[in-house]
Amino acid sequence: MKQKVVSAADAAALIRDGDTITTSGFVGIGVPDELLAAVEARFLDTGHPRNLSLVFAAGQGDGKERGLNRLGHEGLLQSVVGGHWGLIPKVAKLATDSKIKGWNLPQGCISQLYRDIAAGKPGMLSKVGLETFVDPRLGGGAINDISTKPQVELTDIGGEEVLFYPAQKLTVALLRGTTADEAGNITMEREALLIDNLAQAMAVKNAGGVVIVQVERIAQARTLPSRDVHIPGILVDAVVVAQPKHHVQTYRTEYSHAFTNRIRSPQGEIPPMPLDARKVIARRCAFELPVNGVVNLGIGMPEGVASVAAEEGLLEHLTLTAEPGVIGGQPASGLDFGAAINTDAVIPQNNQFDFYDGGGLDMACLGLAQADRFGNVNVSRFGPRLAGAGGFINISQNARRVVFAGTFTASGLDVAIQDGALSVLKEGAVRKFLEEVEQITFSGARAARLGQPVLYVTERGVFELGPEGLKLVEIAPGVDLERDIIAQMAAAPIIDELREMDPRIFHEDEMGLRTDLLHLDLPDRIAVDADIGRLYLNFEKMRVRQLDEVDRVGKLVAEVCAPLSEKVDVIVNYDGFQIDEMLENDWARMVADLEANYYRTVSRYSGSAFMRMKLHEVFSDARPHIFETSEQARVFLESG
């Protein structure tokens, strides 16, 4: 049997000048720091290996020295293709200074490409990246002018535009596991994530390259339980036992049993957030959470949504996910980001992105760094600062509903929340709402054309995406429209009918969101006066987003009306009512069934001119009677 256990220095010596390497890791999880440190030490000592090409999916670093920052030396790298660059400033500076060739591609596409490279395919087809900076018509993901080799191509399949991501020949894989036996079989029992280790190992091995894995310990050959082996020994050429300092579980946590997902932590309360701008934003975003739905929460501002959901008793009614493969449980934050406790499952990253790209997410809540009048969002490039897209493009482009969350301005913003109102004490020095974003990470035009529901939530106002661009639909109590919103935007938004953000958001008390989202109060919204034959339906501020909610309304109304001997007159309150556009026909069908079986005359009212117009459209076949006030609706019935 070939001796596979070698020193870190001997492993680094296996890398030749000009090799194309791929590395494992997600932020500070699963990064092969022992191997990266050995490569760096060899280069600084001998000048070799030189002119390496690097391909990585997720960001791997701490924003300082660790992770891929160890490779940030001029001469060591010649080109880099990566998903997220914000945590590797040393490598990013080489690219922005044109010292190396560099491309920023969607994290999920790189992750999935490993699989296709392993299978010997010429590349991968995907719609992810269309009409963003990754699209060849908008730069092809190139970071600088010397990066001219196409890493993505526009093509046509069956009359539809798609992007082709060509396969690359990967010659070295630097990976990480927990235990290796003498034959090179690798388990990952103490790792927080699986990521793409198996696909990367296959891709390199099938190309005739070298697969090197760092681990914590060595076991006797063939003694590891076969079902625990994640990387088979036939794919592994060399194994290195890492120093503990180079094999922490995450860059924030040396080791947590909870992150191994082999135990379930006791249920502890997430401490409530203080009532500040961050919590206001998280609370408003939480109104969009889909009951029994699957959600992705991005890093940063969106993390607060999980805290609000816990405070409102909603976590058990949602499934939270993270892009490296976490399904269910409670996600971690900061340099633990990507790990989670009490998960339902942890799957490979490429499979997670398959699920995302196929439409598996009911909702995504992501950060908002820049937005423009067209609804485009930028989170990837700000002048010389290269953050990278990470999984943002895959997630935002394919989620059924997207909510972008961020403060209205940045750098120095100070707000006060008192007596149920918000006031701006000091405006941020940096505007976020621009005439045009610096780089398109999310295409507003594409989303609007495809009918994807999109909201932009800030502490002082909420925008929605329409066919003509950004539309202001809600404003916080206490905020001055001209001074605090329009004057702080490079281009004025579309304003039609403006409503106030829910006042509960700006008070210390819990909002009762569980009742709202689960419609626990729905029976109380239905009342009948049998003596006069009149039904009252109060749909004020009700939000309908799923078909089963439509069906439940119809069922409950029918249960109330069925015992009555005669049909009834009906007054319906639609003040503040909201329904997803895709459900309007279902709602109209449900109402038509009720009218045919139980209703005599129906009058509806709403103080919103927009809602009255919308109701006329929804009930167009029924020639509905829709009034502005409850009194008008009542008088109409009595006059008839």
Order of alpha helices (4+ residues) and beta strands (2+ residues): alpha-beta-alpha-beta-beta-alpha-beta-alpha-beta-beta-beta-beta-beta-beta-alpha-beta-beta-beta-beta-alpha-beta-alpha-beta-beta-beta-beta-beta-alpha-beta-beta-beta-beta-beta-alpha-beta-beta-beta-beta-beta-beta-alpha-beta-beta-beta-beta-alpha-beta-beta-beta-alpha-beta-beta-alpha-beta-alpha-beta-alpha
